[in-house]
Amino acid sequence: MRNALSACLIGAARANEKTILLTGDHGYSLFDEFRKYFPNQFINAGIAEQNMVGMAAGLAKKGFLPVVYGLSAFVPIRVLEQIKIDICYECLPVIFLGDGAGFTYSHLGVSHQCNEDIAALSAIPNISIYSPADRFEMKFVFESALQDKAPSYIRVGKCDLGDIHDCTSELNEQPLLNVRKGNNSSTVFLATGSMVKKTIKLAERFGNISVYSVPKLKPLDSKKLLVKLEQFRKIVTIEEHSIHGGLGACIAEHIMRSDPKKIFSIGVRDRFSQKCGSYEYLLKEAGLDEESMFASISKFLEE
């Protein structure tokens, strides 16, 4: 997916010389090709993320299309005030790329883990939030963000999990993208980003349950969403993010008036990691490993 991101950035820079990539002293190998072909469209703002967002705001006001890159623990978390005031308040066309979301930087501890970025941004007006699951969704959401010409955030989690889709052409503006077909009319699994691949595998253990990917979390088309979900009695949401303000919360907000008891959210609870360990260890500690999810979902389905 990182290669797809690099290709998206290069394509945007080639199509429009006003596209400017800014980084907070991160992503060098990711940007090697970009810097080679577009050195005048690349700015390393250094370890000064707040200033970098301010630079992006100024560039946007001068007609440029800034793309701001950083680790998600820093972009958007460290620069939340600047995103809110400098970018979203004036609805400037800036795309934020938050890399390494969730537990990706596991060994670096809580300071580099980020399970609150969607929640932190979701209450800020004017910004769209994307969470692609593979390279095809990455291309799709990046192009959508470019077309919106408004504040956007693209969440990049664990990138080496393989493809979910066969091609980009099967993607559309529907809020839910079917990635596993099932004929169970009572239960459905919804997942986003890095958890989609795991959710497909998890669904195989339950048999005939459908899985939908949710690459765009804000805004969600309520009418289309409810049409998709009205047939299901129980909904399971899975995300590598806090259960507060993430995918589960977004879905619940849209369906709570119809039946607030039908949804079960799986994600990171209201807690920090207690110990430092590998990516897979931290997933297990948070209850996001396959066995923990299988056990908790089984209990929910039996109720």
Secondary structure, DSSP 8 states (H G I E B T S, - for coil): -HHHHHHHHHHHHHH-TTEEEEESS--TGGGHHHHHH-GGGEEE--S-HHHHHHHHHHHHHTT-EEEEEEETTTTTTTTHHHIIIIIITTT---EEEEESTBTTTGGG-GGG-BS-HHHHHHTSTT-EEE---SHHHHHHHHHHHHHHTS-EEEEE----S--SSS-GGG--S-SSEEEE----SSEEEEE-TTHHHHHHHHHHHHSS-EEEE--EEES--HHHHHHHHTT-SEEEEEEEEESSSSHHHHHHHHHTTT-TTSEEEEEE-S---SS---HHHHHHHTT-SHHHHHHHHHHHHH-
